[in-house]
Amino acid sequence: MAKIPNEVQEFIKGKMAWVATASPDGVPNTTPKGTVEVLDDEHIIFADLFSCKTRENLQKNPKIAVTVLDLEKFKGFQFKGTAQLVDSGTVFDQVVEQLKKAPMQLPHPKYVVIITVDSIFDQSVGPKAGQQIV
C-alpha cells in the first residue's frame, strides 16, 4: 500500500480521470471518470454511474489503473492498485450525498469503487515521465 503525497492529493481535486481495467482474459477497457477523489492517504474512490464494462471487469479482476491529468499544464499522475466495489456503508452514503450536489442530475451510483493504491507514477511531460514516485 502506498501513501499518497499531499501535493498529489491536492492535484486530484476537480480533475477528470481515465480508468483502465482488464477482463480476466486480458481485454482492456478505458473510460473517463469525473468523480475520482481521495478518500484518505492510501485510497482513491470514484462513483460507478455508467460503468457496465468497468464494473464487470472489476468483479472478475480487481486490478486497476487510474490516470489523472491536467491537460493545460501537461501534468499528471497514474495510480495502480486493487479495487473494491461497495454498495452500502459510510463511504457509499457520503458519495451519494455529494452527487446530489452536482451541477447536473446524475443517476444513483450502483457502486463506489474504493482503490487501495499500491503505486503512483509521474505522467507529466518532462524527464520524470513514467517514473514511480511512490
Buried (B, 14 or more C-beta within 10 A) or exposed (E): EBEBBEEBBEBBEEBBBBBBBBEEEEEEBEBEBEBBBBBEEBBBBBBBBBBEBBBEBBEEBBBBBBBBBBEEEEBBBBBBBBBBBBEEEEBBEEBEEEBEEEEEEBEEBBBBBBBBBBBBBBBBEEEEEEEEBB
